[in-house]
Amino acid sequence: MQASDQIWIAPLARESLERELATLLAVPETAGTDEIVDAWLARKERIRRIHELLSRADRAADPADDGIAEPGMVLSVRFDDTGEIETFLLGSRGTADPDLEVYTVSSPLGSSLMGATPGQQCSYPLPGGGVQSVTLLSARPYGVGATGSP
């Protein structure tokens, strides 16, 4: 597996996914109705998705508190054209606090910020053909006093 295939998962989210997987892998009741077959197919797809997430998850601890934007860091950025500030997790959807916005490293914003340090300006293309510039204000590890204002 290449490093780019790996994702970051919050420790509590990993535990939750592992518990869900154990529950899903329990032997289901068998019956011949279409409703049971549909439920079994949905269960099988969820098992596949959880396996994929857990197999791609980086088993390393939280990233270092070094201010460098990388998966597992809560980033605060300022959109240079409006001055609006946004705080979000650079990670994988469904792998952390559901109340915290998540941008993946493959998203335009996420990929432009990878490796950035506070004060660094980054830009990414917009769907309409323009370019959006943002300035990284802070990068803190998720779960280590990471939420809140920059």
Secondary structure as GFF3:
##gff-version 3
##sequence-region A 1 150
A	DSSP	three_ten_helix	3	5	.	.	.	ID=ss1
A	DSSP	alpha_helix	11	25	.	.	.	ID=ss2
A	DSSP	alpha_helix	34	56	.	.	.	ID=ss3
A	DSSP	beta_strand	73	79	.	.	.	ID=ss4
A	DSSP	beta_strand	85	90	.	.	.	ID=ss5
A	DSSP	beta_strand	102	103	.	.	.	ID=ss6
A	DSSP	alpha_helix	108	113	.	.	.	ID=ss7
A	DSSP	beta_strand	121	125	.	.	.	ID=ss8
A	DSSP	beta_strand	131	141	.	.	.	ID=ss9
###
